[in-house]
Amino acid sequence: MSLYNRNYSSQQESVEQSYQQSSLSAFIKQTYQLFAASLVAASAGAYIGIYSLSGFFAQNKFMFWGLVIVELALLFGLMAAKRKAGLNLVLLFAFTFISGLTLTPLLSAILSMPSGASIVAQAFTLTAVAFGGLSIFAMNTKRDFTTMGKMLFIALIVVIVASIINIFMHSPIMQLVISSVAAILFSAYILYDTQNIIRGNYETPVEGAVALYLDFVNLFTSLLQILGIFGRDE
């Protein structure tokens, strides 16, 4: 009887582990599908911004900062409603679309340069390669990057404060330093968020998707600023 109980317990544990693994696989798949869809929504926003609103933003900076405030409000709303099916998806795509719109001034400034289109393509390619490589590394390494949360958050605050200061200073050298640090920071965030996703540490796929989206977009803008500064020097 005891042998039977042991076999039954072992089989039950095996079934539970298989179910948990299947659930986690579905969670990861849905997260990356939402991440890809978020990039599409942001690309649509950026496209509309560049070809329809770039001149408007140049003449009306208050409207641009108004959109930045809306973007932040949507992000906070998304985090508050991440468990509410339907609403969380609406907020996710609204946020990513608006964030694409807010990239308009930077993209327009780069594209106005002689080699602007090439710089944008290079920045996107480097971002995609770095994102893919770091994601694969995070999935296969035995090193635990999920413990870096506090350190990364402190570094993020420093970068944000430095960026705000440089809005008033307009220093290309300081911008280059900030962008370089930000590129390293968000590369580390890719490792951190990827491992949190594959270990099931996020509550919903939407939460994981927006984390990856922010990592990708911020790495892209950092590389775009770096390449834009060197391209301007040329």
C-alpha positions as a printed NumPy array, in Angstrom:
array([[  0.   ,   0.   ,   0.   ],
       [  2.851,   2.356,   0.86 ],
       [  4.512,   1.582,  -2.489],
       [  1.277,   2.452,  -4.282],
       [  1.027,   5.759,  -2.408],
       [  4.574,   6.673,  -3.316],
       [  3.963,   5.956,  -7.006],
       [  0.716,   7.902,  -6.991],
       [  2.368,  10.864,  -5.272],
       [  5.217,  10.817,  -7.77 ],
       [  2.804,  10.722, -10.714],
       [  0.75 ,  13.571,  -9.256],
       [  3.856,  15.727,  -8.808],
       [  4.885,  14.96 , -12.379],
       [  1.452,  16.008, -13.694],
       [  1.544,  19.219, -11.646],
       [  5.036,  20.09 , -12.892],
       [  3.982,  19.411, -16.486],
       [  0.919,  21.643, -16.049],
       [  2.995,  24.435, -14.504],
       [  5.55 ,  24.215, -17.316],
       [  2.792,  24.321, -19.924],
       [  1.208,  27.359, -18.239],
       [  4.563,  29.142, -18.085],
       [  5.243,  28.394, -21.761],
       [  1.854,  29.874, -22.696],
       [  2.587,  32.905, -20.496],
       [  5.958,  33.501, -22.184],
       [  4.483,  33.061, -25.67 ],
       [  1.685,  35.535, -24.984],
       [  4.135,  38.023, -23.461],
       [  6.338,  38.087, -26.559],
       [  3.314,  38.266, -28.866],
       [  2.086,  41.345, -27.001],
       [  5.606,  42.796, -27.07 ],
       [  5.758,  42.396, -30.863],
       [  2.299,  43.937, -31.247],
       [  3.4  ,  46.834, -29.037],
       [  6.324,  47.554, -31.36 ],
       [  3.918,  47.611, -34.299],
       [  1.648,  50.087, -32.481],
       [  4.634,  52.299, -31.62 ],
       [  5.862,  52.161, -35.228],
       [  2.427,  53.295, -36.406],
       [  2.53 ,  56.186, -33.95 ],
       [  6.028,  57.195, -35.047],
       [  5.061,  56.983, -38.73 ],
       [  2.011,  59.194, -38.251],
       [  4.031,  61.616, -36.139],
       [  6.849,  61.978, -38.677],
       [  4.686,  62.391, -41.76 ],
       [  1.785,  64.346, -40.254],
       [  2.743,  66.043, -36.98 ],
       [  6.475,  66.827, -37.047],
       [  5.939,  70.445, -38.095],
       [  3.118,  70.856, -35.607],
       [  5.299,  69.614, -32.722],
       [  8.109,  71.955, -33.81 ],
       [  5.787,  74.954, -33.59 ],
       [  3.857,  73.857, -30.502],
       [  6.134,  72.335, -27.879],
       [  3.398,  72.506, -25.251],
       [  1.423,  69.962, -27.255],
       [  4.432,  67.637, -27.297],
       [  4.869,  67.838, -23.516],
       [  1.142,  67.333, -23.161],
       [  1.511,  64.072, -25.066],
       [  4.398,  63.057, -22.779],
       [  2.11 ,  63.592, -19.772],
       [ -0.622,  61.53 , -21.466],
       [  1.948,  58.81 , -22.168],
       [  2.962,  58.648, -18.504],
       [ -0.669,  58.663, -17.384],
       [ -1.427,  55.747, -19.705],
       [  1.567,  53.83 , -18.345],
       [  0.452,  54.296, -14.734],
       [ -3.11 ,  53.406, -15.73 ],
       [ -1.855,  50.285, -17.474],
       [  0.024,  49.143, -14.385],
       [ -3.082,  49.733, -12.256],
       [ -5.325,  47.805, -14.674],
       [ -2.881,  45.058, -15.69 ],
       [ -5.203,  42.312, -14.362],
       [ -8.344,  43.699, -16.054],
       [ -8.747,  41.735, -19.274],
       [ -9.591,  43.879, -22.271],
       [ -8.898,  47.203, -20.6  ],
       [ -5.245,  46.287, -20.081],
       [ -4.834,  45.625, -23.817],
       [ -6.516,  48.907, -24.753],
       [ -4.214,  50.792, -22.395],
       [ -1.15 ,  48.856, -23.606],
       [ -1.673,  49.753, -27.259],
       [ -2.762,  53.307, -26.465],
       [  0.428,  53.772, -24.437],
       [  2.716,  52.294, -27.079],
       [  1.028,  54.271, -29.881],
       [  1.41 ,  57.553, -27.973],
       [  5.009,  56.708, -27.083],
       [  5.646,  56.286, -30.81 ],
       [  4.201,  59.751, -31.374],
       [  6.506,  61.243, -28.736],
       [  9.517,  59.889, -30.65 ],
       [  8.628,  62.24 , -33.52 ],
       [ 10.961,  65.175, -32.606],
       [ 13.994,  62.898, -32.165],
       [ 13.309,  60.877, -35.313],
       [ 12.587,  64.015, -37.35 ],
       [ 15.837,  65.63 , -36.187],
       [ 17.838,  62.535, -37.15 ],
       [ 16.063,  62.063, -40.486],
       [ 16.759,  65.689, -41.415],
       [ 20.493,  64.913, -41.355],
       [ 22.209,  63.897, -44.639],
       [ 22.631,  60.282, -43.473],
       [ 19.596,  60.323, -41.2  ],
       [ 17.767,  57.312, -42.662],
       [ 20.95 ,  55.245, -42.399],
       [ 21.422,  56.285, -38.757],
       [ 17.866,  55.243, -37.864],
       [ 18.329,  51.906, -39.641],
       [ 21.659,  51.312, -37.884],
       [ 20.194,  52.153, -34.476],
       [ 17.232,  49.826, -35.013],
       [ 19.452,  46.998, -36.272],
       [ 21.845,  47.346, -33.337],
       [ 18.907,  47.4  , -30.924],
       [ 17.322,  44.29 , -32.443],
       [ 20.626,  42.381, -32.443],
       [ 21.451,  43.422, -28.869],
       [ 17.928,  42.603, -27.672],
       [ 17.976,  39.175, -29.306],
       [ 21.477,  38.328, -28.107],
       [ 20.883,  39.462, -24.529],
       [ 17.527,  37.657, -24.387],
       [ 19.077,  34.378, -25.531],
       [ 21.914,  34.812, -23.043],
       [ 19.481,  35.508, -20.188],
       [ 17.452,  32.411, -21.065],
       [ 20.444,  30.082, -21.128],
       [ 22.85 ,  31.373, -18.487],
       [ 22.906,  30.028, -14.93 ],
       [ 23.65 ,  33.494, -13.566],
       [ 20.745,  35.127, -11.751],
       [ 19.998,  38.659, -12.998],
       [ 16.696,  38.989, -11.136],
       [ 18.532,  40.314,  -8.075],
       [ 19.616,  43.487,  -9.906],
       [ 16.272,  45.277,  -9.523],
       [ 17.207,  47.83 ,  -6.857],
       [ 20.556,  48.672,  -8.438],
       [ 18.979,  49.157, -11.868],
       [ 16.204,  51.331, -10.443],
       [ 18.716,  53.621,  -8.715],
       [ 20.703,  53.928, -11.962],
       [ 17.469,  54.712, -13.819],
       [ 16.642,  57.553, -11.418],
       [ 20.134,  59.007, -11.919],
       [ 19.744,  58.867, -15.713],
       [ 16.309,  60.533, -15.565],
       [ 17.573,  63.341, -13.32 ],
       [ 20.626,  63.901, -15.541],
       [ 18.378,  63.975, -18.627],
       [ 16.112,  66.598, -17.054],
       [ 19.118,  68.746, -16.15 ],
       [ 20.453,  68.481, -19.702],
       [ 17.148,  69.738, -21.108],
       [ 18.221,  73.154, -19.796],
       [ 21.969,  72.782, -20.422],
       [ 21.761,  71.515, -24.027],
       [ 25.215,  69.923, -23.723],
       [ 26.042,  67.427, -26.522],
       [ 28.865,  65.939, -24.436],
       [ 26.588,  65.413, -21.45 ],
       [ 23.922,  63.959, -23.748],
       [ 26.481,  61.535, -25.16 ],
       [ 27.429,  60.405, -21.649],
       [ 23.788,  60.06 , -20.586],
       [ 22.887,  58.091, -23.726],
       [ 25.883,  55.786, -23.308],
       [ 24.995,  55.047, -19.686],
       [ 21.337,  54.574, -20.666],
       [ 22.306,  52.092, -23.394],
       [ 24.209,  50.   , -20.851],
       [ 21.409,  50.367, -18.293],
       [ 18.64 ,  49.179, -20.607],
       [ 20.809,  46.352, -21.886],
       [ 21.009,  45.206, -18.261],
       [ 17.243,  45.674, -17.954],
       [ 16.759,  43.279, -20.888],
       [ 18.635,  40.595, -18.932],
       [ 16.651,  41.399, -15.79 ],
       [ 13.21 ,  41.46 , -17.393],
       [ 13.814,  38.422, -19.603],
       [ 14.727,  36.264, -16.619],
       [ 11.747,  37.558, -14.641],
       [  9.471,  36.592, -17.536],
       [ 10.836,  33.072, -18.051],
       [ 10.663,  32.445, -14.294],
       [  7.073,  33.602, -14.077],
       [  7.775,  36.539, -11.78 ],
       [  5.363,  38.851, -13.588],
       [  1.674,  38.589, -12.778],
       [  0.364,  39.056, -16.322],
       [  1.736,  38.853, -19.879],
       [  0.842,  42.538, -20.321],
       [  3.198,  43.487, -17.476],
       [  6.031,  41.491, -19.037],
       [  5.323,  42.875, -22.504],
       [  5.423,  46.516, -21.406],
       [  8.689,  45.864, -19.535],
       [ 10.314,  44.451, -22.681],
       [  8.853,  47.263, -24.777],
       [ 10.336,  49.941, -22.513],
       [ 13.716,  48.178, -22.59 ],
       [ 13.704,  47.973, -26.392],
       [ 12.506,  51.519, -27.064],
       [ 14.832,  53.143, -24.542],
       [ 17.814,  51.192, -25.871],
       [ 16.839,  52.246, -29.402],
       [ 16.54 ,  55.94 , -28.493],
       [ 19.858,  55.828, -26.609],
       [ 21.674,  54.32 , -29.586],
       [ 19.883,  56.731, -31.921],
       [ 21.107,  59.698, -29.894],
       [ 24.667,  58.364, -29.791],
       [ 24.796,  57.721, -33.528],
       [ 23.075,  61.056, -34.193],
       [ 25.69 ,  62.972, -32.208],
       [ 28.565,  61.305, -34.074],
       [ 26.743,  61.715, -37.389],
       [ 26.324,  65.426, -36.735],
       [ 30.055,  65.726, -36.071],
       [ 30.745,  64.217, -39.452]])
